[in-house]
């Protein structure tokens, strides 16, 4: 039996990887392509129904995905755009929940406002997985990407809190606003406190107790689960615990992770999150038969109509809210109008259009119990599940596929950046070279005379400093610096490839030890990675 499961798992993973490669060939973001592929596979006659287990998503998938997203989130950008991020993550979630609650209860027969809030809590947040996976393959201004990714980090917390309160209201038949607001702040603050405390604890543990890169990597994999389970155990927000702890540990990672630990854990996390994302998006598509089979009290056409109306209202609410957040403060304050330049109307449009729902929404809908405590069937669970599924398709597949042509049509650039990334890199590297040379001249001047290797290191730093100066001059004088840098990268890549070919030739001579050859090959890999950059997608 276990042998069969292993073979099936390998076959599924291989099939998913092939689908991802096909999506890359067709230049379609793999989350969108996998959902479409899953839908098509689910329609094959005889295909077994695969149902997403909500606890599996919330406990197994959500903590590491949120932790990885928080780890690679820019603290500086998060703080810079914090007002927009928190406004979208909390204010927009609550507003969307209210709109969906009253709209759905007015168009779906028998659906109460409390059940509408349940539907709103499920569908109000854009998905962190969908946002980071789809947007990183598109050319979007840094400000927009920062706001979307920052919002998607914390809006799951606010939406799941709305969901829990609405579910309690449906089951108990009563809802007290004052108690709900108090509980909301308690859950949010408690989650942040547990996340920060756990991050500090494990940071101190890694600093005090000697470890190696393998142990460090395993601990970083375990920590998000401890944060999530610990917060949920005390009925706080596990999502905010993971996000707060992830941001804290990322900011202080230089204090307790060695360079080998950072490289190794980064590679492990990159593969793990990619694998989780691919499984999640293929499961969304494969869920179609399960969702359709649950539609007993409504026709498919009725369900699609409700979904399109509610989905349209969600998109419109986000669009209006995005413009209001950007323009309303300027209308109310003359000081802001004078101090802040006029905003670009295209930015809130992209922020609105790039919001996609994903697996968290589907898992939340599936987690609605089939029966009430008294044994009766949970009212309207089937239509809530169906509407959620169709809204995911509308936003993830529909908006996701349209996003690229819309971006091309809008022709938006990243004019808001103070310095291009290439210039920032040259400035930073030059500062570091100056620091290294200053340290060598002040503390090791005698060794630089007597020790040939130290003297060589000094000459190397001086040469690199001259190279940095030439680079800065090239940036200032060259009209198209991007083309110049790309040409230089191409030359360096070809040089490294020639070195690789020579290394491969020497391998065949069987003169040098294999582990030495592998070490040199890894060094060439790092040299090339400096040119092309590391990918965490």
C-alpha positions in Angstrom: 0.0 0.0 0.0 2.8 2.4 0.9 4.7 1.4 -2.2 1.6 2.4 -4.3 1.3 5.8 -2.5 5.0 6.6 -3.2 4.6 5.8 -6.9 1.4 7.9 -7.2 3.1 10.8 -5.3 6.1 10.7 -7.6 3.9 10.6 -10.7 1.8 13.5 -9.5 4.9 15.6 -8.7 6.5 14.8 -12.1 3.2 15.7 -13.8 3.0 19.0 -12.0 6.6 19.9 -12.8 5.9 19.1 -16.5 2.9 21.4 -16.4 4.9 24.2 -14.8 7.5 23.9 -17.6 4.7 24.0 -20.2 3.3 27.1 -18.5 6.8 28.8 -18.7 7.1 27.9 -22.3 3.7 29.5 -23.0 4.7 32.5 -20.8 1.8 32.0 -18.4 2.4 32.4 -14.7 2.5 28.9 -13.3 -0.3 29.5 -10.6 -2.7 30.4 -13.4 -1.6 27.6 -15.7 -1.8 25.0 -12.9 -5.4 26.0 -12.0 -6.5 25.8 -15.6 -4.7 22.4 -16.0 -6.4 21.1 -12.8 -9.8 22.1 -14.1 -9.2 20.3 -17.3 -7.8 17.2 -15.5 -10.8 17.1 -13.2 -13.1 16.8 -16.3 -11.5 13.6 -17.5 -14.0 10.7 -17.1 -13.2 8.4 -14.2 -10.8 10.9 -12.5 -11.2 10.4 -8.7 -12.5 13.4 -6.7 -9.8 15.0 -4.7 -11.0 17.2 -1.8 -8.8 19.8 -0.1 -8.6 19.2 3.6 -8.9 22.7 5.3 -6.8 21.7 8.3 -4.0 20.6 5.9 -4.0 24.1 4.2 -4.1 26.1 7.5 -1.7 23.9 9.4 0.7 22.5 6.9 0.8 25.0 4.0 0.0 28.4 5.4 2.7 28.9 8.1 5.7 28.2 5.9 4.3 30.2 3.0 3.6 33.2 5.1 6.9 32.9 6.9 8.9 32.8 3.6 6.9 35.8 2.3 7.6 37.7 5.5 11.3 36.7 5.4 11.8 38.3 2.0 9.6 41.3 2.6 11.5 44.6 2.7 11.3 46.2 6.1 12.0 49.5 4.6 9.2 49.3 2.0 6.8 47.8 4.5 7.3 50.7 6.8 7.3 53.3 4.0 3.9 52.2 2.7 2.5 51.0 6.0 -0.5 53.3 5.9 -1.7 52.0 2.6 -0.9 48.4 3.6 -2.8 48.4 6.9 -5.7 50.4 5.3 -6.1 47.8 2.6 -5.4 44.8 4.9 -7.9 45.8 7.6 -10.2 48.6 6.3 -10.8 47.2 2.9 -11.3 43.6 4.3 -14.0 44.9 6.7 -15.7 47.1 4.0 -15.7 44.2 1.5 -17.2 41.9 4.1 -20.0 44.3 4.7 -20.7 44.8 1.0 -20.7 41.1 0.3 -22.8 40.4 3.4 -25.7 42.7 2.5 -25.5 42.1 -1.3 -25.4 38.3 -1.0 -28.3 38.2 1.5 -30.4 40.4 -0.8 -29.9 38.3 -4.0 -29.5 34.7 -2.7 -32.9 33.4 -1.3 -32.7 32.4 2.3 -29.2 33.7 3.0 -29.0 35.7 6.2 -26.7 38.7 6.8 -24.6 36.5 9.2 -24.1 34.0 6.4 -23.3 36.8 4.1 -20.6 37.9 6.5 -19.3 34.4 6.4 -19.1 34.6 2.6 -17.5 38.1 2.8 -14.9 36.9 5.3 -13.9 34.1 3.0 -13.6 36.2 -0.2 -12.4 39.6 1.0 -8.6 39.0 1.1 -6.4 38.7 -1.9 -4.2 35.6 -1.4 -0.6 35.9 -0.4 0.4 32.8 -2.4 -1.3 34.1 -5.6 0.0 37.6 -5.2 3.7 36.8 -4.7 3.7 33.9 -7.2 2.0 35.8 -10.1 3.4 39.3 -9.6 7.1 38.4 -9.4 6.9 37.3 -13.0 5.6 40.7 -14.2 7.2 44.1 -14.5 5.3 46.2 -11.9 6.6 49.3 -10.1 8.2 48.5 -6.8 5.7 50.6 -4.8 2.8 48.6 -6.1 4.4 45.3 -5.5 5.4 46.3 -2.0 1.8 47.4 -1.2 0.3 44.2 -2.7 2.7 41.8 -1.0 2.5 43.7 2.4 -1.3 43.7 2.2 -1.5 40.0 1.3 0.8 39.2 4.3 -1.7 40.4 7.0 -5.1 40.5 5.4 -5.6 36.8 5.9 -5.6 37.5 9.6 -8.4 40.1 9.4 -10.5 38.1 7.0 -10.2 34.9 9.1 -11.2 36.8 12.2 -14.3 38.1 10.4 -14.9 34.5 9.2 -14.6 33.1 12.8 -17.0 35.7 14.2 -19.5 35.2 11.4 -19.4 31.4 11.8 -20.0 31.8 15.6 -22.9 34.1 14.8 -24.5 31.6 12.5 -24.1 28.7 14.9 -25.2 30.7 18.1 -27.7 32.9 16.4 -26.4 36.1 18.1 -23.7 38.7 17.3 -22.5 41.4 19.7 -20.4 44.1 18.0 -18.7 45.4 21.1 -17.5 41.9 22.1 -16.4 41.2 18.5 -14.3 44.3 18.4 -12.6 43.5 21.7 -11.9 40.0 20.7 -10.5 41.2 17.3 -7.9 43.4 19.0 -7.1 40.7 21.5 -6.5 38.1 18.8 -4.4 40.5 16.7 -2.2 41.8 19.5 -1.9 38.3 21.1 -0.8 36.9 17.8 1.9 39.5 17.2 3.2 39.1 20.8 3.5 35.3 20.4 5.2 35.7 17.0 7.7 38.2 18.3 8.4 36.3 21.5 9.0 33.1 19.6 11.3 34.9 17.1 13.3 36.4 19.9 13.5 33.0 21.7 14.8 31.1 18.7 17.1 33.9 17.7 18.7 33.8 21.1 18.9 30.0 21.0 20.7 30.1 17.7 23.2 32.7 19.0 24.0 30.9 22.3 24.1 27.3 21.3 26.7 26.2 18.7 25.0 24.8 15.5 25.7 24.2 11.8 23.9 25.1 8.6 21.9 21.9 8.6 20.6 22.5 12.1 19.9 26.2 11.4 17.9 25.3 8.2 15.8 22.7 10.1 15.0 25.2 12.9 13.9 27.8 10.4 11.5 25.2 8.9 10.1 24.4 12.4 9.7 27.9 13.8 6.7 29.0 11.7 4.7 26.0 12.8 5.6 26.7 16.5 4.4 30.4 16.0 1.2 29.4 14.3 0.2 26.5 16.6 1.2 28.5 19.7 -1.0 31.4 18.8 -3.9 29.3 17.7 -3.7 27.3 20.9 -4.4 30.5 22.9 -7.1 31.5 20.4 -5.0 34.3 18.9 -4.2 35.0 15.3 -1.7 32.4 14.0 -1.3 34.3 10.7 -0.2 37.5 12.5 2.1 35.5 14.7 3.9 34.0 11.7 4.1 37.3 9.9 5.4 39.3 12.9 7.9 36.5 13.8 9.1 36.1 10.2 9.7 39.9 9.8 11.6 40.0 13.1 13.8 37.0 12.4 14.5 38.1 8.9 15.6 41.6 10.1 18.0 40.1 12.7 19.1 37.0 10.7 22.7 38.4 10.4 23.0 38.0 14.2 22.5 34.3 14.4 22.8 32.7 10.9 26.2 32.2 9.3 26.8 32.8 5.6 26.6 29.1 4.9 23.3 28.8 6.9 21.8 31.8 5.0 22.8 30.3 1.6 21.6 26.8 2.4 18.4 27.7 4.1 17.5 30.1 1.3 17.9 27.4 -1.3 15.9 24.9 0.8 13.1 27.4 1.4 13.0 28.3 -2.3 12.4 24.7 -3.4 10.0 24.0 -0.5 7.7 27.0 -1.2 7.8 26.4 -4.9 6.7 22.8 -4.3 3.9 23.9 -1.9 2.6 26.5 -4.3 2.5 24.1 -7.2 0.5 21.5 -5.2 -1.9 24.2 -3.9 -2.8 25.6 -7.3 -3.2 22.2 -9.0 -5.5 21.3 -6.1 -7.7 24.3 -6.6 -8.4 23.2 -10.2 -9.0 19.6 -9.2 -11.6 20.7 -6.7 -14.2 21.5 -9.4 -16.1 18.1 -9.2 -16.3 18.3 -5.4 -17.7 21.9 -5.5 -20.2 21.1 -8.3 -21.3 17.9 -6.5 -22.2 19.9 -3.5 -24.6 22.2 -5.5 -27.9 20.5 -4.6 -30.3 23.4 -3.7 -29.3 25.7 -6.6 -28.7 25.2 -10.3 -25.3 25.8 -11.8 -26.6 28.8 -13.8 -27.9 30.4 -10.6 -24.7 29.8 -8.8 -22.7 31.4 -11.6 -25.0 34.4 -11.7 -24.6 35.0 -7.9 -20.8 34.5 -8.2 -20.4 37.0 -11.1 -22.5 39.6 -9.3 -20.8 39.2 -5.9 -17.3 38.9 -7.6 -18.0 42.1 -9.6 -19.0 43.9 -6.4 -15.8 42.8 -4.7 -13.7 44.1 -7.6 -15.6 47.4 -7.8 -15.4 47.9 -4.0 -11.6 47.4 -4.1 -11.3 49.8 -7.1 -13.3 52.6 -5.5 -11.5 52.1 -2.1 -8.0 52.2 -3.7 -8.8 55.5 -5.4 -10.4 56.9 -2.3 -7.3 56.0 -0.2 -5.0 57.7 -2.7 -7.0 60.9 -3.5 -9.3 61.6 -0.5 -6.5 62.7 2.0 -5.3 65.2 -0.7 -8.7 66.6 -1.1 -9.0 67.2 2.6 -5.5 68.7 3.2 -4.0 71.6 1.3 -0.7 70.8 3.0 -0.6 67.3 1.5 -1.4 68.7 -2.0 1.6 71.0 -1.7 4.0 68.4 -0.1 3.2 65.3 -2.0 3.2 65.2 -5.8 0.0 64.3 -7.7 -0.5 60.5 -7.6 -0.5 58.4 -10.8 -4.1 57.3 -11.6 -2.7 54.0 -12.9 -1.3 52.9 -9.6 -4.7 52.3 -7.7 -6.0 50.6 -10.9 -3.2 48.1 -10.9 -3.5 47.6 -7.1 -7.2 46.8 -7.6 -6.8 44.6 -10.6 -3.8 42.6 -9.3 -5.8 41.3 -6.3 -6.4 37.6 -6.7 -8.1 35.1 -4.5 -6.6 31.7 -3.8 -6.3 28.6 -1.7 -6.9 30.4 1.7 -10.4 31.5 0.5 -11.2 28.0 -0.7 -9.9 26.3 2.5 -11.9 28.7 4.7 -15.1 27.9 2.7 -14.4 24.2 3.0 -13.8 24.5 6.7 -17.4 25.5 7.2 -18.9 22.5 9.1 -21.4 20.3 7.2 -23.7 20.2 10.3 -24.7 22.5 13.1 -24.3 21.4 16.7 -27.9 20.3 16.9 -27.4 17.9 13.9 -29.1 20.0 11.2 -27.3 20.6 8.0 -25.3 23.9 7.9 -27.6 26.3 5.9 -26.4 27.4 2.4 -22.9 25.9 2.8 -23.1 24.6 -0.8 -23.7 28.0 -2.4 -21.1 29.7 -0.2 -18.5 27.1 -1.4 -19.6 27.4 -5.1 -19.5 31.2 -5.1 -16.1 31.2 -3.5 -14.7 28.7 -6.1 -16.0 30.8 -9.0 -14.7 34.1 -7.5 -11.2 32.4 -7.3 -11.5 31.5 -11.0 -12.6 35.0 -11.9 -9.9 36.8 -10.0 -7.0 34.4 -10.3 -7.4 33.1 -13.9 -9.5 35.9 -15.4 -7.7 38.9 -13.9 -4.3 37.1 -13.8 -4.4 36.5 -17.6 -5.5 40.0 -18.4 -2.9 41.6 -16.1 0.0 41.4 -18.5 -1.8 43.0 -21.5 -3.2 45.7 -19.2 0.2 46.5 -17.9 1.5 46.8 -21.4 -1.4 49.1 -22.3 -0.9 51.3 -19.3 2.8 51.6 -19.9 3.6 52.3 -16.3 7.2 52.6 -15.2 9.1 52.7 -11.9 9.7 56.5 -12.0 9.2 56.8 -8.3 12.4 55.0 -7.4 15.0 57.5 -6.0 18.0 55.5 -7.4 18.1 52.6 -9.9 19.1 49.3 -8.3 22.3 49.2 -10.4 23.5 52.5 -9.0 22.5 51.5 -5.4 24.6 48.3 -5.8 27.7 50.2 -7.0 27.4 52.7 -4.2 27.0 50.0 -1.5 29.8 47.8 -2.9 32.2 50.8 -3.1 31.4 51.7 0.6 32.2 48.1 1.6 35.4 48.0 -0.3 36.5 51.3 1.3 35.7 49.8 4.7 37.7 46.6 4.0 40.7 48.6 2.7 40.6 51.0 5.7 40.5 48.0 8.1 43.5 46.4 6.3 45.6 49.5 6.2 44.9 50.4 9.9 45.1 47.0 11.6 47.3 44.9 9.3 49.7 47.4 7.7 52.8 45.4 8.8 51.4 42.1 7.5 50.6 43.8 4.2 54.4 44.3 3.9 55.7 40.9 5.2 52.9 38.5 4.1 52.6 38.0 0.4 48.9 36.8 0.6 47.8 39.8 2.7 49.7 42.2 0.3 47.9 40.5 -2.6 44.6 41.0 -0.8 45.4 44.8 -0.5 46.2 45.1 -4.2 43.0 43.2 -5.0 40.9 45.7 -3.0 42.7 48.7 -4.5 42.0 47.2 -8.0 38.3 46.6 -7.1 38.0 50.2 -5.9 39.3 51.4 -9.2 36.8 49.2 -10.9 34.0 50.6 -8.8 35.1 54.2 -9.8 35.1 53.1 -13.5 31.6 51.7 -13.1 30.3 54.9 -11.5 31.8 56.9 -14.3 30.3 54.5 -16.9 26.9 55.0 -15.3 27.2 58.8 -15.5 28.6 59.0 -19.0 26.9 56.1 -20.9 23.5 57.0 -22.4 22.1 53.5 -22.1 23.8 52.0 -19.0 21.4 49.0 -19.0 22.7 47.8 -22.3 26.3 48.3 -21.2 25.8 46.3 -18.0 24.0 43.5 -20.0 26.9 43.3 -22.5 29.3 43.1 -19.6 27.2 40.3 -18.0 27.1 38.4 -21.2 30.9 38.6 -21.5 31.4 37.4 -17.9 28.9 34.5 -18.5 30.9 33.3 -21.5 34.2 33.6 -19.6 32.7 31.4 -16.8 31.3 28.9 -19.3 34.8 28.6 -20.9 36.2 27.9 -17.4 33.5 25.3 -16.8 34.4 23.6 -20.1 38.1 23.5 -19.1 37.1 22.1 -15.7 35.1 19.4 -17.4 38.0 18.5 -19.6 40.3 18.2 -16.6 37.8 15.9 -14.9 38.3 13.4 -17.7 42.1 13.4 -17.0 41.4 12.0 -13.5 44.4 13.8 -12.0 42.6 15.9 -9.4 40.3 14.7 -6.5 36.6 14.9 -7.2 35.8 16.9 -4.1 38.3 19.5 -5.1 36.8 19.7 -8.5 33.3 20.1 -7.1 34.5 22.9 -4.8 35.9 24.8 -7.7 32.7 24.1 -9.7 30.6 25.5 -6.9 32.8 28.6 -6.8 32.1 29.1 -10.5 28.4 28.7 -9.7 28.6 31.4 -7.1 30.5 33.7 -9.5 27.7 33.2 -12.1 25.0 33.8 -9.4 26.6 37.2 -8.6 25.9 38.1 -12.3 22.5 36.6 -12.8 21.2 36.9 -9.2 19.5 34.3 -7.0 15.9 33.4 -7.5 13.5 32.7 -4.6 10.5 32.0 -6.7 
